[in-house]
Amino acid sequence: MSERSALIVGAGDAIGSAILKRFSRAGYNTVGVRRNPEKIANVISELQKEGHKA
């Protein structure tokens, strides 16, 4: 089985968060980055609670 990964730069704002969620929910291992980690923490936490790798 091959794993798919996605790097989302600028995640944490509306569009970046939507892209991060979409890839995670589609089965990708996701990495979201931004300069202000507080803005992305809630999105990552939400995805991890759903059982996704983020």
PDB file with SEQRES, HELIX, SHEET and CRYST1 records, atoms N, CA, C and O in Angstrom:
SEQRES   1 A   54  MET SER GLU ARG SER ALA LEU ILE VAL GLY ALA GLY ASP          
SEQRES   2 A   54  ALA ILE GLY SER ALA ILE LEU LYS ARG PHE SER ARG ALA          
SEQRES   3 A   54  GLY TYR ASN THR VAL GLY VAL ARG ARG ASN PRO GLU LYS          
SEQRES   4 A   54  ILE ALA ASN VAL ILE SER GLU LEU GLN LYS GLU GLY HIS          
SEQRES   5 A   54  LYS ALA                                                      
HELIX    1 AA1 ALA A   14  ARG A   25  1                                  12    
HELIX    2 AA2 PRO A   37  LYS A   49  1                                  13    
SHEET    1 AA1 2 SER A   5  VAL A   9  0                                        
SHEET    2 AA1 2 ASN A  29  VAL A  33  1                                        
CRYST1    1.000    1.000    1.000  90.00  90.00  90.00 P 1           1          
ATOM      1  N   MET A   1       0.847  -1.167   0.000  1.00  0.00           N  
ATOM      2  CA  MET A   1       0.000   0.000   0.000  1.00  0.00           C  
ATOM      3  C   MET A   1       0.898   1.237   0.000  1.00  0.00           C  
ATOM      4  O   MET A   1       1.845   1.316   0.782  1.00  0.00           O  
ATOM      5  N   SER A   2       0.612   2.175  -0.851  1.00  0.00           N  
ATOM      6  CA  SER A   2       1.383   3.418  -0.867  1.00  0.00           C  
ATOM      7  C   SER A   2       0.611   4.491  -0.122  1.00  0.00           C  
ATOM      8  O   SER A   2      -0.609   4.606  -0.236  1.00  0.00           O  
ATOM      9  N   GLU A   3       1.349   5.262   0.633  1.00  0.00           N  
ATOM     10  CA  GLU A   3       0.731   6.363   1.367  1.00  0.00           C  
ATOM     11  C   GLU A   3       0.915   7.643   0.576  1.00  0.00           C  
ATOM     12  O   GLU A   3       1.940   7.851  -0.073  1.00  0.00           O  
ATOM     13  N   ARG A   4      -0.088   8.493   0.638  1.00  0.00           N  
ATOM     14  CA  ARG A   4      -0.030   9.769  -0.042  1.00  0.00           C  
ATOM     15  C   ARG A   4       0.143  10.859   1.007  1.00  0.00           C  
ATOM     16  O   ARG A   4      -0.406  10.769   2.105  1.00  0.00           O  
ATOM     17  N   SER A   5       0.904  11.881   0.663  1.00  0.00           N  
ATOM     18  CA  SER A   5       1.143  12.988   1.576  1.00  0.00           C  
ATOM     19  C   SER A   5       0.906  14.306   0.860  1.00  0.00           C  
ATOM     20  O   SER A   5       1.059  14.411  -0.357  1.00  0.00           O  
ATOM     21  N   ALA A   6       0.526  15.316   1.647  1.00  0.00           N  
ATOM     22  CA  ALA A   6       0.312  16.648   1.091  1.00  0.00           C  
ATOM     23  C   ALA A   6       0.852  17.683   2.070  1.00  0.00           C  
ATOM     24  O   ALA A   6       0.631  17.581   3.277  1.00  0.00           O  
ATOM     25  N   LEU A   7       1.557  18.675   1.546  1.00  0.00           N  
ATOM     26  CA  LEU A   7       2.065  19.796   2.313  1.00  0.00           C  
ATOM     27  C   LEU A   7       1.226  21.014   1.953  1.00  0.00           C  
ATOM     28  O   LEU A   7       1.170  21.406   0.787  1.00  0.00           O  
ATOM     29  N   ILE A   8       0.577  21.613   2.940  1.00  0.00           N  
ATOM     30  CA  ILE A   8      -0.257  22.789   2.701  1.00  0.00           C  
ATOM     31  C   ILE A   8       0.400  23.982   3.392  1.00  0.00           C  
ATOM     32  O   ILE A   8       0.473  24.036   4.620  1.00  0.00           O  
ATOM     33  N   VAL A   9       0.871  24.925   2.602  1.00  0.00           N  
ATOM     34  CA  VAL A   9       1.514  26.122   3.120  1.00  0.00           C  
ATOM     35  C   VAL A   9       0.447  27.199   3.265  1.00  0.00           C  
ATOM     36  O   VAL A   9      -0.339  27.431   2.346  1.00  0.00           O  
ATOM     37  N   GLY A  10       0.421  27.855   4.424  1.00  0.00           N  
ATOM     38  CA  GLY A  10      -0.585  28.890   4.674  1.00  0.00           C  
ATOM     39  C   GLY A  10      -1.873  28.312   5.243  1.00  0.00           C  
ATOM     40  O   GLY A  10      -2.920  28.958   5.202  1.00  0.00           O  
ATOM     41  N   ALA A  11      -1.796  27.102   5.770  1.00  0.00           N  
ATOM     42  CA  ALA A  11      -2.978  26.497   6.388  1.00  0.00           C  
ATOM     43  C   ALA A  11      -3.318  27.262   7.661  1.00  0.00           C  
ATOM     44  O   ALA A  11      -2.433  27.840   8.292  1.00  0.00           O  
ATOM     45  N   GLY A  12      -4.559  27.270   8.032  1.00  0.00           N  
ATOM     46  CA  GLY A  12      -4.987  27.964   9.246  1.00  0.00           C  
ATOM     47  C   GLY A  12      -5.974  29.076   8.958  1.00  0.00           C  
ATOM     48  O   GLY A  12      -6.798  29.407   9.811  1.00  0.00           O  
ATOM     49  N   ASP A  13      -5.906  29.660   7.765  1.00  0.00           N  
ATOM     50  CA  ASP A  13      -6.912  30.628   7.351  1.00  0.00           C  
ATOM     51  C   ASP A  13      -8.023  29.866   6.624  1.00  0.00           C  
ATOM     52  O   ASP A  13      -7.951  28.644   6.493  1.00  0.00           O  
ATOM     53  N   ALA A  14      -9.013  30.555   6.170  1.00  0.00           N  
ATOM     54  CA  ALA A  14     -10.195  29.900   5.598  1.00  0.00           C  
ATOM     55  C   ALA A  14      -9.862  28.942   4.453  1.00  0.00           C  
ATOM     56  O   ALA A  14     -10.238  27.771   4.502  1.00  0.00           O  
ATOM     57  N   ILE A  15      -9.172  29.419   3.442  1.00  0.00           N  
ATOM     58  CA  ILE A  15      -8.885  28.580   2.279  1.00  0.00           C  
ATOM     59  C   ILE A  15      -7.871  27.499   2.625  1.00  0.00           C  
ATOM     60  O   ILE A  15      -8.058  26.337   2.264  1.00  0.00           O  
ATOM     61  N   GLY A  16      -6.809  27.865   3.314  1.00  0.00           N  
ATOM     62  CA  GLY A  16      -5.789  26.888   3.690  1.00  0.00           C  
ATOM     63  C   GLY A  16      -6.338  25.782   4.571  1.00  0.00           C  
ATOM     64  O   GLY A  16      -5.986  24.615   4.400  1.00  0.00           O  
ATOM     65  N   SER A  17      -7.198  26.141   5.512  1.00  0.00           N  
ATOM     66  CA  SER A  17      -7.814  25.136   6.392  1.00  0.00           C  
ATOM     67  C   SER A  17      -8.722  24.207   5.603  1.00  0.00           C  
ATOM     68  O   SER A  17      -8.736  23.000   5.846  1.00  0.00           O  
ATOM     69  N   ALA A  18      -9.472  24.752   4.669  1.00  0.00           N  
ATOM     70  CA  ALA A  18     -10.362  23.934   3.846  1.00  0.00           C  
ATOM     71  C   ALA A  18      -9.564  22.937   3.007  1.00  0.00           C  
ATOM     72  O   ALA A  18      -9.967  21.783   2.865  1.00  0.00           O  
ATOM     73  N   ILE A  19      -8.441  23.377   2.454  1.00  0.00           N  
ATOM     74  CA  ILE A  19      -7.595  22.496   1.657  1.00  0.00           C  
ATOM     75  C   ILE A  19      -7.000  21.402   2.538  1.00  0.00           C  
ATOM     76  O   ILE A  19      -6.979  20.232   2.155  1.00  0.00           O  
ATOM     77  N   LEU A  20      -6.520  21.784   3.714  1.00  0.00           N  
ATOM     78  CA  LEU A  20      -5.948  20.821   4.656  1.00  0.00           C  
ATOM     79  C   LEU A  20      -6.972  19.768   5.055  1.00  0.00           C  
ATOM     80  O   LEU A  20      -6.663  18.577   5.079  1.00  0.00           O  
ATOM     81  N   LYS A  21      -8.184  20.198   5.368  1.00  0.00           N  
ATOM     82  CA  LYS A  21      -9.250  19.262   5.752  1.00  0.00           C  
ATOM     83  C   LYS A  21      -9.604  18.332   4.593  1.00  0.00           C  
ATOM     84  O   LYS A  21      -9.804  17.134   4.790  1.00  0.00           O  
ATOM     85  N   ARG A  22      -9.680  18.882   3.407  1.00  0.00           N  
ATOM     86  CA  ARG A  22     -10.061  18.092   2.232  1.00  0.00           C  
ATOM     87  C   ARG A  22      -9.061  16.976   1.960  1.00  0.00           C  
ATOM     88  O   ARG A  22      -9.448  15.830   1.732  1.00  0.00           O  
ATOM     89  N   PHE A  23      -7.771  17.312   1.985  1.00  0.00           N  
ATOM     90  CA  PHE A  23      -6.752  16.306   1.757  1.00  0.00           C  
ATOM     91  C   PHE A  23      -6.743  15.272   2.884  1.00  0.00           C  
ATOM     92  O   PHE A  23      -6.639  14.074   2.620  1.00  0.00           O  
ATOM     93  N   SER A  24      -6.852  15.719   4.126  1.00  0.00           N  
ATOM     94  CA  SER A  24      -6.852  14.784   5.260  1.00  0.00           C  
ATOM     95  C   SER A  24      -8.017  13.814   5.167  1.00  0.00           C  
ATOM     96  O   SER A  24      -7.849  12.610   5.363  1.00  0.00           O  
ATOM     97  N   ARG A  25      -9.182  14.332   4.873  1.00  0.00           N  
ATOM     98  CA  ARG A  25     -10.376  13.495   4.809  1.00  0.00           C  
ATOM     99  C   ARG A  25     -10.385  12.596   3.576  1.00  0.00           C  
ATOM    100  O   ARG A  25     -11.148  11.632   3.512  1.00  0.00           O  
ATOM    101  N   ALA A  26      -9.538  12.911   2.597  1.00  0.00           N  
ATOM    102  CA  ALA A  26      -9.407  12.068   1.408  1.00  0.00           C  
ATOM    103  C   ALA A  26      -8.357  10.976   1.608  1.00  0.00           C  
ATOM    104  O   ALA A  26      -8.087  10.200   0.692  1.00  0.00           O  
ATOM    105  N   GLY A  27      -7.760  10.915   2.810  1.00  0.00           N  
ATOM    106  CA  GLY A  27      -6.831   9.843   3.114  1.00  0.00           C  
ATOM    107  C   GLY A  27      -5.358  10.195   3.034  1.00  0.00           C  
ATOM    108  O   GLY A  27      -4.506   9.319   3.185  1.00  0.00           O  
ATOM    109  N   TYR A  28      -5.046  11.445   2.801  1.00  0.00           N  
ATOM    110  CA  TYR A  28      -3.651  11.867   2.733  1.00  0.00           C  
ATOM    111  C   TYR A  28      -3.101  12.092   4.145  1.00  0.00           C  
ATOM    112  O   TYR A  28      -3.834  12.489   5.051  1.00  0.00           O  
ATOM    113  N   ASN A  29      -1.796  11.831   4.316  1.00  0.00           N  
ATOM    114  CA  ASN A  29      -1.084  12.298   5.498  1.00  0.00           C  
ATOM    115  C   ASN A  29      -0.772  13.754   5.213  1.00  0.00           C  
ATOM    116  O   ASN A  29      -0.098  14.059   4.228  1.00  0.00           O  
ATOM    117  N   THR A  30      -1.242  14.645   6.042  1.00  0.00           N  
ATOM    118  CA  THR A  30      -1.103  16.068   5.747  1.00  0.00           C  
ATOM    119  C   THR A  30      -0.158  16.762   6.709  1.00  0.00           C  
ATOM    120  O   THR A  30      -0.047  16.404   7.882  1.00  0.00           O  
ATOM    121  N   VAL A  31       0.518  17.769   6.171  1.00  0.00           N  
ATOM    122  CA  VAL A  31       1.368  18.646   6.953  1.00  0.00           C  
ATOM    123  C   VAL A  31       0.928  20.063   6.612  1.00  0.00           C  
ATOM    124  O   VAL A  31       1.034  20.500   5.466  1.00  0.00           O  
ATOM    125  N   GLY A  32       0.440  20.764   7.609  1.00  0.00           N  
ATOM    126  CA  GLY A  32       0.042  22.155   7.423  1.00  0.00           C  
ATOM    127  C   GLY A  32       1.051  23.060   8.097  1.00  0.00           C  
ATOM    128  O   GLY A  32       1.437  22.820   9.241  1.00  0.00           O  
ATOM    129  N   VAL A  33       1.479  24.096   7.401  1.00  0.00           N  
ATOM    130  CA  VAL A  33       2.462  25.019   7.965  1.00  0.00           C  
ATOM    131  C   VAL A  33       1.997  26.457   7.820  1.00  0.00           C  
ATOM    132  O   VAL A  33       1.278  26.818   6.888  1.00  0.00           O  
ATOM    133  N   ARG A  34       2.433  27.262   8.777  1.00  0.00           N  
ATOM    134  CA  ARG A  34       2.229  28.709   8.731  1.00  0.00           C  
ATOM    135  C   ARG A  34       3.125  29.334   9.781  1.00  0.00           C  
ATOM    136  O   ARG A  34       3.634  28.635  10.657  1.00  0.00           O  
ATOM    137  N   ARG A  35       3.320  30.608   9.708  1.00  0.00           N  
ATOM    138  CA  ARG A  35       4.213  31.284  10.648  1.00  0.00           C  
ATOM    139  C   ARG A  35       3.633  31.363  12.047  1.00  0.00           C  
ATOM    140  O   ARG A  35       4.384  31.332  13.022  1.00  0.00           O  
ATOM    141  N   ASN A  36       2.325  31.464  12.172  1.00  0.00           N  
ATOM    142  CA  ASN A  36       1.670  31.588  13.471  1.00  0.00           C  
ATOM    143  C   ASN A  36       0.999  30.260  13.811  1.00  0.00           C  
ATOM    144  O   ASN A  36      -0.109  29.999  13.341  1.00  0.00           O  
ATOM    145  N   PRO A  37       1.645  29.412  14.620  1.00  0.00           N  
ATOM    146  CA  PRO A  37       1.103  28.076  14.884  1.00  0.00           C  
ATOM    147  C   PRO A  37      -0.224  28.070  15.640  1.00  0.00           C  
ATOM    148  O   PRO A  37      -0.963  27.088  15.568  1.00  0.00           O  
ATOM    149  N   GLU A  38      -0.538  29.133  16.355  1.00  0.00           N  
ATOM    150  CA  GLU A  38      -1.808  29.171  17.085  1.00  0.00           C  
ATOM    151  C   GLU A  38      -3.007  29.126  16.134  1.00  0.00           C  
ATOM    152  O   GLU A  38      -4.056  28.584  16.481  1.00  0.00           O  
ATOM    153  N   LYS A  39      -2.852  29.688  14.954  1.00  0.00           N  
ATOM    154  CA  LYS A  39      -3.968  29.720  14.005  1.00  0.00           C  
ATOM    155  C   LYS A  39      -4.265  28.356  13.392  1.00  0.00           C  
ATOM    156  O   LYS A  39      -5.378  28.114  12.927  1.00  0.00           O  
ATOM    157  N   ILE A  40      -3.291  27.478  13.388  1.00  0.00           N  
ATOM    158  CA  ILE A  40      -3.490  26.173  12.765  1.00  0.00           C  
ATOM    159  C   ILE A  40      -3.780  25.075  13.796  1.00  0.00           C  
ATOM    160  O   ILE A  40      -4.250  23.997  13.431  1.00  0.00           O  
ATOM    161  N   ALA A  41      -3.509  25.334  15.050  1.00  0.00           N  
ATOM    162  CA  ALA A  41      -3.649  24.315  16.095  1.00  0.00           C  
ATOM    163  C   ALA A  41      -5.059  23.734  16.171  1.00  0.00           C  
ATOM    164  O   ALA A  41      -5.212  22.523  16.335  1.00  0.00           O  
ATOM    165  N   ASN A  42      -6.077  24.558  16.058  1.00  0.00           N  
ATOM    166  CA  ASN A  42      -7.460  24.066  16.144  1.00  0.00           C  
ATOM    167  C   ASN A  42      -7.809  23.133  14.986  1.00  0.00           C  
ATOM    168  O   ASN A  42      -8.497  22.130  15.178  1.00  0.00           O  
ATOM    169  N   VAL A  43      -7.341  23.461  13.804  1.00  0.00           N  
ATOM    170  CA  VAL A  43      -7.623  22.629  12.632  1.00  0.00           C  
ATOM    171  C   VAL A  43      -6.939  21.270  12.776  1.00  0.00           C  
ATOM    172  O   VAL A  43      -7.550  20.234  12.517  1.00  0.00           O  
ATOM    173  N   ILE A  44      -5.679  21.276  13.187  1.00  0.00           N  
ATOM    174  CA  ILE A  44      -4.937  20.033  13.371  1.00  0.00           C  
ATOM    175  C   ILE A  44      -5.603  19.175  14.442  1.00  0.00           C  
ATOM    176  O   ILE A  44      -5.771  17.968  14.265  1.00  0.00           O  
ATOM    177  N   SER A  45      -5.978  19.798  15.542  1.00  0.00           N  
ATOM    178  CA  SER A  45      -6.634  19.073  16.635  1.00  0.00           C  
ATOM    179  C   SER A  45      -7.936  18.437  16.164  1.00  0.00           C  
ATOM    180  O   SER A  45      -8.218  17.284  16.488  1.00  0.00           O  
ATOM    181  N   GLU A  46      -8.727  19.180  15.405  1.00  0.00           N  
ATOM    182  CA  GLU A  46     -10.000  18.665  14.878  1.00  0.00           C  
ATOM    183  C   GLU A  46      -9.774  17.437  14.000  1.00  0.00           C  
ATOM    184  O   GLU A  46     -10.484  16.439  14.123  1.00  0.00           O  
ATOM    185  N   LEU A  47      -8.790  17.517  13.120  1.00  0.00           N  
ATOM    186  CA  LEU A  47      -8.517  16.404  12.214  1.00  0.00           C  
ATOM    187  C   LEU A  47      -7.988  15.185  12.967  1.00  0.00           C  
ATOM    188  O   LEU A  47      -8.342  14.052  12.639  1.00  0.00           O  
ATOM    189  N   GLN A  48      -7.156  15.406  13.960  1.00  0.00           N  
ATOM    190  CA  GLN A  48      -6.624  14.287  14.736  1.00  0.00           C  
ATOM    191  C   GLN A  48      -7.724  13.604  15.546  1.00  0.00           C  
ATOM    192  O   GLN A  48      -7.705  12.382  15.696  1.00  0.00           O  
ATOM    193  N   LYS A  49      -8.672  14.363  16.064  1.00  0.00           N  
ATOM    194  CA  LYS A  49      -9.803  13.783  16.788  1.00  0.00           C  
ATOM    195  C   LYS A  49     -10.650  12.902  15.881  1.00  0.00           C  
ATOM    196  O   LYS A  49     -11.251  11.928  16.335  1.00  0.00           O  
ATOM    197  N   GLU A  50     -10.696  13.252  14.577  1.00  0.00           N  
ATOM    198  CA  GLU A  50     -11.433  12.461  13.600  1.00  0.00           C  
ATOM    199  C   GLU A  50     -10.639  11.221  13.169  1.00  0.00           C  
ATOM    200  O   GLU A  50     -11.149  10.382  12.426  1.00  0.00           O  
ATOM    201  N   GLY A  51      -9.391  11.111  13.637  1.00  0.00           N  
ATOM    202  CA  GLY A  51      -8.575   9.954  13.314  1.00  0.00           C  
ATOM    203  C   GLY A  51      -7.657  10.115  12.110  1.00  0.00           C  
ATOM    204  O   GLY A  51      -7.080   9.140  11.628  1.00  0.00           O  
ATOM    205  N   HIS A  52      -7.524  11.338  11.631  1.00  0.00           N  
ATOM    206  CA  HIS A  52      -6.668  11.594  10.465  1.00  0.00           C  
ATOM    207  C   HIS A  52      -5.253  11.903  10.908  1.00  0.00           C  
ATOM    208  O   HIS A  52      -5.029  12.379  12.020  1.00  0.00           O  
ATOM    209  N   LYS A  53      -4.298  11.628  10.028  1.00  0.00           N  
ATOM    210  CA  LYS A  53      -2.903  11.989  10.287  1.00  0.00           C  
ATOM    211  C   LYS A  53      -2.688  13.409   9.800  1.00  0.00           C  
ATOM    212  O   LYS A  53      -2.731  13.686   8.601  1.00  0.00           O  
ATOM    213  N   ALA A  54      -2.459  14.290  10.732  1.00  0.00           N  
ATOM    214  CA  ALA A  54      -2.230  15.699  10.368  1.00  0.00           C  
ATOM    215  C   ALA A  54      -1.154  16.254  11.269  1.00  0.00           C  
ATOM    216  O   ALA A  54      -0.791  17.424  11.150  1.00  0.00           O  
TER     217      ALA A  54                                                      
END                                                                             
